Amino acid sequence: QVQLVESGGGLVQPGGSLRLSCAASGFSLDYYAIGWFRQAPGKEREGVSCISFNDGSTYYADSVKGRFTASRDNAKNTVYLQMNSLKPEDTAVYYCAADLERSRCQNVGLASPAYWGQGTQVTVSS
């Protein structure tokens, strides 16, 4: 089955850190820009970050800039999202997706997102 599998979520106190992983199953992440998204209860899904394939360039939503860092290990076919200084408003289900049209990000959104995973829950609470 071709999909992305997210992991690494959990319950963390405000100010804490988590590292999410996005692993490809059944295909290679090569040549795809990869985006991270999140959806909080009662809210629309929003783009969090995008990481390019070729040079690893990244884009971030203003709400996470300076706190979140996306990276990728193409040899391991995995993309990561390091989340530091977490806030209660970061609570959401986090998803990753591949951009079928682009290998280089132009912003946090994807032109043609595909291969969505099941998501991983991140809860920031004391």
C-alpha positions in Angstrom: 0.0 0.0 0.0 1.3 3.4 -1.0 1.1 5.8 1.9 2.9 7.9 4.4 3.0 6.8 8.0 3.3 9.5 10.8 4.5 8.7 14.3 6.0 10.4 17.3 3.0 12.2 18.7 2.0 12.2 22.3 1.2 14.3 25.4 3.7 16.9 26.3 3.7 19.9 28.7 3.9 23.4 27.4 7.5 24.3 26.6 8.3 20.7 25.8 9.5 19.1 22.6 8.5 16.3 20.3 9.9 14.9 17.0 7.5 13.6 14.5 8.4 11.2 11.8 6.9 10.7 8.3 8.0 7.4 6.7 7.1 6.4 3.2 5.5 3.0 2.7 5.4 1.4 -0.7 7.2 4.2 -2.6 10.2 6.5 -2.5 10.1 10.1 -1.2 12.7 11.0 -3.8 11.7 14.0 -5.9 8.8 14.9 -3.8 8.4 18.0 -1.7 6.9 16.9 1.6 4.4 19.0 3.7 3.4 18.8 7.3 -0.2 19.8 8.2 -2.3 19.8 11.3 -5.9 19.9 12.2 -7.3 20.9 15.6 -10.8 19.9 16.7 -13.3 22.2 15.1 -10.8 23.8 12.8 -9.7 23.5 9.2 -6.5 21.7 8.3 -3.6 24.1 8.0 -0.2 23.9 6.5 2.7 23.8 9.0 5.8 23.4 6.9 7.2 22.2 3.6 10.6 20.7 2.9 12.0 20.5 -0.6 13.6 17.3 -2.0 16.6 18.7 -3.8 18.1 21.2 -1.5 16.1 20.7 1.7 14.9 24.2 1.7 12.0 24.8 4.1 9.0 27.0 4.6 7.1 27.4 7.9 3.8 28.9 9.0 4.2 32.1 11.0 2.7 30.4 14.0 5.5 27.8 14.2 8.5 29.7 12.7 11.5 29.6 15.0 10.0 26.7 17.0 9.6 23.9 14.4 12.2 22.5 12.1 11.6 20.1 9.2 14.3 17.8 8.0 14.6 14.8 5.7 16.8 11.7 5.5 16.4 10.6 1.9 18.4 7.4 2.6 15.9 6.4 5.3 13.0 7.6 3.2 11.8 9.6 6.1 10.9 13.2 6.9 11.0 14.7 10.4 9.4 17.6 12.2 11.2 18.7 15.3 8.8 20.7 17.5 10.2 22.8 20.4 8.7 25.2 22.8 5.3 23.6 22.3 2.2 25.6 23.2 -1.3 24.4 23.9 -2.4 25.9 20.6 -0.2 23.4 18.9 -2.5 20.6 19.9 -3.8 18.9 16.8 -3.5 15.8 14.7 -0.5 16.2 12.5 -0.3 14.8 9.0 2.3 14.6 6.2 1.7 14.5 2.5 3.8 14.4 -0.7 3.5 16.9 -3.5 3.0 15.1 -6.7 3.7 18.2 -8.8 6.7 19.7 -7.1 10.1 18.7 -5.7 10.7 22.2 -4.5 8.5 24.0 -2.0 7.1 27.5 -2.9 5.3 28.0 0.4 3.8 25.8 3.2 1.1 24.5 0.9 1.4 21.7 -1.6 0.2 22.0 -5.2 -1.0 18.4 -5.3 -0.9 16.7 -1.9 -1.2 12.9 -1.9 -0.4 9.8 0.1 -1.9 11.1 3.3 -1.2 9.1 6.4 -3.5 8.4 9.3 -2.0 11.3 11.3 -0.4 11.4 14.8 -2.0 13.2 17.8 0.0 15.9 19.5 -1.5 17.2 22.8 0.2 20.0 24.7 -1.2 20.4 28.1 -0.1 20.7 31.7 
